[in-house]
């Protein structure tokens, strides 16, 4: 049933042709995009409510000018910034990890080509082409996953900085 869907068929074909590292690359891509979707959900729906509650809590304070009040304000901003940047380290690792997994898969595929050449004692163009093809599938998959994650990582990092500055402006003394 699922093998009738062209996308699923393509993914299965690439993972069988590219070897075990393609599955690791796809798994890292799925994890990366799950984090991206979660962060999008957070910035779109959770953050506005948290920021409004924090602003209301700050405005309800009678003392907003003392040293202690300034420290409380800094802690409030810092806590919200910490919740905005949750998952960033994982995203920042997954993006460069995908091409590295592709490189490992490429080396693995090329080693298979050289192994088959050593066993046969000659270089058969057909067997070499399939091994090189498997190696390039790993490289392509790693780069594709990595490239799709570059923009979201940059966007969410910039958005967290901007939202932190906006919150700091809203929590006036």
C-alpha positions, 0 to 999 in steps of 0.5 A: 500500500505505502509502496504505491506512493511515489515519495515513499518509493523514492525514499525506499529506493534511495535507502536500499541503493545508498546503504545503511548511512542513508537511513541514519541521514534520513533519521537525522532529517526527521529529528531535525524537522520535528524540532523545527516544527516544534520550535515553529509551534512554540514561537507562534502559539506559546511564546506570545502567551508567555510574553504577555503573562511575563509583562503582566507580572512585571507591570503588577509589581509595585517596585520596578526601579530598585536593584532587586527589581532589575535583577528580577527583570533580568531573571525573567527575561533570561528564563524566557530566552532559555525556553526560546532556545530549547533544542537549538544545540540539537539543531545546530548539531544535526545540520552539519552532521548530515553531510558528515554522515553522507561523507562516511557513506561515500567512503564506505561505498568507495571501499566496497568498490575497491573491495569488489575490484580486489576480489575480482582482480580487475576493474569491471565498469558495471560493478564500479558504477553501482558502488560509486552510485551508492556512494554518491547517494549518501553524499546527496542525501546528507547535503539535501538534509543539511541544506534544508536545515540551514535556514530554520536554524538561522531563523530561530536563532535570530527570532529568539534574539529579536523576541528577547530584545522586544521583551526587554523593551516591554518590561520598562522600569 
